[in-house]
Amino acid sequence: NHLEEMVSSGRVTGRNPCIVLDSGHGGEDPGKIGVNQAKEKDVNLKIAKKTKERLEKKGWKVVMTREKDVMLGDPAAGNKKIHDMKARVERINKTMPQAAVSIHQNSYHDPSVKGPQVFYYETSGEGKELAADLQESLNTTLEVERPREIKGNTSYYLLKRSKGVLVIAECGFLTNPDEADLLQTEEYQEKVADALTDGIVTYLRKV
């Protein structure tokens, strides 16, 4: 029983025995558009859904910030993007999960740049640990030739505002032609979901 394991390991600190998966963007906000016209919002959601299935099979409860192609928050609000971000943070903070992972895809002006990279809130020891477990799992599972390092950050809205342990997993670069094509395929999305699941479970099982 996961809950008993966590109680004995002292990981339960008033948090719920569940995981939040946040699929970045959605609705009117496509996120980044790949060189192959892939929309980041779609890739994020597909990977999140696959990760949810895997975590649930392992007995974890998963809360999704969105399960459809929508923006969150008040659709009539002035700055929709800010309201969307606020709504995500509210959902995460209300749930108080053991861990939250926000799933995104990256972009860069140089199309040769590729590979997954995980960001954590700079002063969070637990966030850094979760990021490291995810980064290692992504690097191994996706057989990354030139692995990237995890990166501390204090400016991303989600990292700044969420109360629990949250990291942002940039799974690949939509500006890299090879990675953009891979991220569109079911097979590669499954691999990314495997990697995210393994990284999250590794973190949660630690004593």
The 8 nearest C-alpha neighbors of each residue, nearest first, counted from 0:
[[1, 3, 2, 4, 58, 5, 59, 6],
 [2, 0, 4, 3, 5, 58, 59, 16],
 [1, 3, 5, 4, 0, 6, 16, 11],
 [4, 2, 6, 5, 0, 1, 7, 8],
 [5, 3, 1, 7, 2, 6, 8, 0],
 [4, 6, 8, 2, 10, 7, 3, 11],
 [5, 7, 3, 9, 8, 11, 4, 2],
 [6, 8, 4, 5, 9, 3, 10, 206],
 [7, 9, 206, 5, 6, 10, 4, 205],
 [8, 10, 6, 7, 11, 5, 12, 206],
 [11, 9, 5, 8, 12, 6, 206, 7],
 [10, 12, 6, 9, 13, 14, 5, 15],
 [13, 11, 14, 10, 9, 6, 15, 97],
 [14, 12, 11, 15, 95, 10, 97, 96],
 [13, 15, 95, 96, 12, 11, 97, 16],
 [14, 16, 96, 17, 95, 97, 13, 94],
 [17, 15, 97, 96, 2, 14, 60, 18],
 [18, 16, 60, 96, 15, 61, 97, 59],
 [17, 19, 61, 98, 96, 99, 97, 62],
 [20, 18, 99, 62, 63, 61, 96, 21],
 [21, 19, 63, 100, 99, 101, 62, 47],
 [20, 22, 101, 64, 63, 102, 23, 100],
 [23, 21, 102, 43, 44, 101, 47, 20],
 [22, 24, 103, 102, 21, 40, 43, 101],
 [25, 23, 40, 30, 28, 29, 22, 70],
 [26, 24, 69, 70, 68, 40, 28, 29],
 [27, 25, 69, 70, 68, 28, 29, 24],
 [28, 26, 29, 25, 70, 69, 24, 68],
 [27, 29, 25, 26, 24, 30, 70, 40],
 [30, 28, 40, 25, 38, 24, 39, 27],
 [31, 29, 39, 24, 28, 40, 32, 38],
 [30, 32, 39, 38, 29, 33, 106, 173],
 [33, 31, 38, 36, 37, 39, 30, 34],
 [32, 34, 173, 36, 37, 35, 174, 179],
 [33, 35, 36, 174, 176, 173, 32, 179],
 [34, 36, 33, 37, 179, 180, 176, 32],
 [37, 35, 33, 34, 32, 38, 179, 173],
 [38, 36, 33, 35, 32, 39, 183, 179],
 [39, 37, 32, 40, 41, 29, 31, 36],
 [38, 40, 30, 31, 42, 41, 43, 29],
 [39, 41, 25, 24, 29, 43, 38, 42],
 [42, 40, 44, 43, 39, 38, 45, 68],
 [41, 43, 39, 45, 44, 40, 46, 38],
 [44, 42, 22, 40, 46, 41, 45, 102],
 [45, 43, 47, 22, 41, 46, 42, 48],
 [44, 46, 48, 42, 47, 43, 41, 49],
 [45, 47, 49, 43, 44, 48, 188, 192],
 [48, 46, 44, 50, 49, 45, 51, 43],
 [49, 47, 51, 45, 50, 46, 44, 52],
 [48, 50, 46, 52, 51, 47, 192, 45],
 [51, 49, 192, 47, 53, 48, 52, 196],
 [50, 52, 48, 54, 49, 53, 55, 47],
 [53, 51, 49, 55, 50, 54, 56, 48],
 [52, 54, 56, 50, 55, 51, 49, 57],
 [53, 55, 57, 51, 56, 59, 52, 196],
 [56, 54, 59, 58, 57, 52, 53, 60],
 [57, 55, 53, 58, 54, 52, 59, 51],
 [56, 58, 54, 55, 59, 53, 52, 200],
 [59, 57, 55, 56, 54, 60, 1, 0],
 [60, 58, 55, 54, 57, 17, 61, 56],
 [59, 61, 17, 55, 18, 58, 62, 16],
 [62, 60, 18, 17, 19, 51, 59, 63],
 [61, 63, 19, 18, 20, 64, 60, 17],
 [64, 62, 20, 65, 19, 21, 66, 61],
 [63, 65, 21, 87, 20, 90, 62, 22],
 [66, 64, 63, 67, 22, 21, 69, 71],
 [65, 67, 63, 64, 68, 44, 48, 22],
 [68, 66, 69, 65, 44, 25, 26, 70],
 [67, 69, 26, 25, 66, 70, 41, 40],
 [70, 68, 26, 25, 67, 71, 65, 27],
 [69, 71, 26, 25, 83, 24, 27, 72],
 [72, 70, 83, 86, 69, 73, 87, 82],
 [71, 73, 83, 86, 82, 74, 70, 85],
 [72, 74, 76, 75, 82, 71, 79, 83],
 [75, 73, 76, 72, 79, 71, 70, 82],
 [76, 74, 73, 77, 79, 72, 78, 82],
 [77, 75, 73, 74, 79, 78, 82, 72],
 [76, 78, 79, 75, 82, 74, 81, 73],
 [77, 79, 80, 81, 76, 82, 83, 75],
 [80, 78, 82, 81, 76, 77, 83, 74],
 [79, 81, 83, 82, 78, 84, 28, 70],
 [80, 82, 84, 83, 79, 78, 85, 86],
 [83, 81, 85, 79, 72, 84, 80, 86],
 [82, 84, 71, 72, 80, 86, 81, 85],
 [83, 85, 81, 87, 86, 82, 80, 88],
 [86, 84, 82, 88, 87, 83, 81, 89],
 [85, 87, 89, 72, 83, 84, 88, 71],
 [88, 86, 84, 90, 89, 85, 64, 91],
 [87, 89, 91, 85, 90, 86, 161, 92],
 [90, 88, 86, 92, 87, 91, 93, 85],
 [91, 89, 93, 87, 88, 92, 94, 86],
 [90, 92, 88, 94, 89, 93, 95, 87],
 [93, 91, 95, 89, 94, 90, 162, 88],
 [92, 94, 90, 91, 95, 89, 88, 96],
 [93, 95, 91, 92, 96, 90, 15, 19],
 [96, 94, 92, 14, 93, 15, 91, 163],
 [97, 95, 15, 17, 98, 18, 14, 94],
 [96, 98, 14, 17, 16, 18, 15, 95],
 [97, 99, 164, 96, 18, 165, 19, 100],
 [100, 98, 19, 165, 18, 20, 164, 166],
 [101, 99, 20, 166, 165, 167, 21, 102],
 [100, 102, 21, 167, 20, 22, 168, 166],
 [101, 103, 22, 168, 43, 23, 21, 167],
 [104, 102, 169, 23, 43, 168, 170, 101],
 [105, 103, 169, 171, 170, 172, 39, 173],
 [104, 106, 172, 169, 171, 173, 103, 107],
 [107, 105, 172, 174, 173, 104, 108, 31],
 [106, 108, 109, 174, 110, 112, 105, 172],
 [107, 109, 110, 106, 174, 112, 111, 175],
 [108, 110, 107, 111, 112, 174, 175, 106],
 [111, 109, 175, 174, 112, 108, 107, 176],
 [110, 112, 109, 175, 113, 174, 176, 107],
 [113, 111, 110, 109, 175, 107, 172, 114],
 [114, 112, 172, 175, 171, 111, 178, 115],
 [113, 115, 171, 143, 172, 116, 146, 147],
 [114, 116, 170, 171, 169, 137, 117, 147],
 [115, 117, 169, 147, 149, 168, 134, 170],
 [116, 118, 168, 149, 130, 167, 169, 134],
 [119, 117, 150, 167, 166, 151, 149, 168],
 [120, 118, 166, 151, 126, 127, 121, 152],
 [121, 119, 152, 158, 123, 151, 153, 122],
 [120, 122, 151, 152, 123, 153, 119, 127],
 [121, 123, 120, 124, 151, 127, 126, 153],
 [124, 122, 126, 125, 120, 121, 127, 119],
 [123, 125, 127, 126, 128, 122, 121, 120],
 [126, 124, 128, 127, 123, 129, 164, 130],
 [127, 125, 123, 129, 164, 128, 119, 124],
 [126, 128, 130, 124, 125, 129, 119, 131],
 [127, 129, 125, 131, 126, 130, 124, 132],
 [128, 130, 126, 132, 131, 127, 202, 125],
 [131, 129, 127, 133, 128, 132, 117, 134],
 [130, 132, 134, 128, 133, 129, 135, 127],
 [133, 131, 198, 129, 135, 130, 134, 136],
 [134, 132, 198, 136, 130, 131, 135, 137],
 [135, 133, 131, 137, 136, 132, 130, 117],
 [134, 136, 138, 132, 133, 137, 131, 139],
 [135, 137, 133, 194, 139, 198, 134, 138],
 [138, 136, 194, 134, 140, 139, 135, 141],
 [139, 137, 143, 135, 136, 141, 142, 140],
 [138, 140, 142, 136, 137, 141, 135, 143],
 [139, 141, 137, 142, 194, 138, 136, 190],
 [140, 142, 143, 138, 139, 137, 190, 191],
 [143, 141, 139, 140, 138, 144, 137, 146],
 [142, 144, 138, 141, 146, 145, 114, 139],
 [145, 143, 146, 142, 138, 114, 141, 147],
 [144, 146, 143, 147, 114, 113, 138, 142],
 [147, 145, 143, 138, 144, 148, 114, 115],
 [146, 148, 116, 145, 149, 114, 115, 134],
 [149, 147, 150, 116, 146, 134, 117, 131],
 [150, 148, 117, 118, 116, 131, 130, 134],
 [149, 151, 118, 148, 119, 152, 117, 116],
 [152, 150, 121, 119, 120, 118, 149, 153],
 [151, 153, 121, 120, 154, 119, 150, 118],
 [154, 152, 120, 121, 155, 159, 158, 151],
 [153, 155, 152, 156, 159, 158, 120, 157],
 [156, 154, 158, 157, 153, 159, 152, 120],
 [155, 157, 159, 158, 160, 154, 84, 153],
 [158, 156, 160, 159, 155, 161, 88, 84],
 [157, 159, 155, 120, 156, 160, 161, 165],
 [160, 158, 156, 157, 161, 155, 153, 154],
 [159, 161, 157, 158, 156, 162, 88, 85],
 [162, 160, 88, 163, 157, 158, 92, 159],
 [161, 163, 92, 160, 164, 95, 91, 165],
 [164, 162, 161, 165, 95, 98, 96, 92],
 [163, 165, 98, 126, 99, 125, 166, 97],
 [166, 164, 99, 100, 98, 163, 126, 158],
 [165, 167, 119, 100, 118, 130, 101, 126],
 [166, 168, 101, 118, 117, 100, 102, 169],
 [167, 169, 117, 102, 170, 103, 101, 116],
 [168, 170, 103, 104, 116, 115, 105, 171],
 [171, 169, 115, 104, 168, 103, 116, 114],
 [170, 172, 115, 114, 104, 105, 169, 113],
 [173, 171, 105, 106, 174, 113, 175, 104],
 [172, 174, 33, 179, 175, 106, 105, 34],
 [173, 175, 106, 172, 110, 34, 33, 107],
 [174, 176, 110, 178, 173, 172, 177, 111],
 [177, 175, 179, 178, 180, 174, 34, 173],
 [178, 176, 180, 179, 175, 181, 182, 113],
 [177, 179, 181, 180, 175, 176, 182, 172],
 [180, 178, 173, 176, 182, 177, 181, 175],
 [181, 179, 183, 177, 178, 182, 176, 35],
 [180, 182, 178, 183, 184, 179, 187, 177],
 [183, 181, 179, 180, 184, 187, 178, 188],
 [184, 182, 180, 181, 179, 185, 42, 37],
 [185, 183, 181, 186, 182, 187, 188, 180],
 [184, 186, 188, 187, 189, 183, 182, 181],
 [185, 187, 189, 184, 188, 190, 181, 182],
 [188, 186, 190, 189, 184, 185, 181, 182],
 [187, 189, 191, 185, 190, 186, 46, 182],
 [190, 188, 192, 186, 187, 191, 193, 185],
 [191, 189, 187, 193, 192, 188, 194, 186],
 [190, 192, 194, 188, 193, 189, 195, 187],
 [193, 191, 50, 189, 195, 190, 194, 46],
 [194, 192, 190, 196, 191, 195, 189, 197],
 [193, 195, 137, 191, 136, 197, 192, 196],
 [196, 194, 192, 198, 197, 193, 133, 199],
 [197, 195, 193, 199, 194, 198, 50, 192],
 [198, 196, 200, 194, 195, 199, 201, 193],
 [197, 199, 133, 132, 201, 195, 136, 196],
 [200, 198, 202, 196, 201, 197, 195, 203],
 [199, 201, 203, 197, 202, 198, 204, 196],
 [202, 200, 198, 204, 199, 203, 197, 205],
 [201, 203, 199, 200, 204, 205, 129, 132],
 [204, 202, 200, 205, 201, 199, 97, 5],
 [205, 203, 201, 202, 200, 206, 5, 4],
 [206, 204, 203, 202, 201, 8, 10, 200],
 [205, 8, 204, 10, 9, 5, 203, 7]]
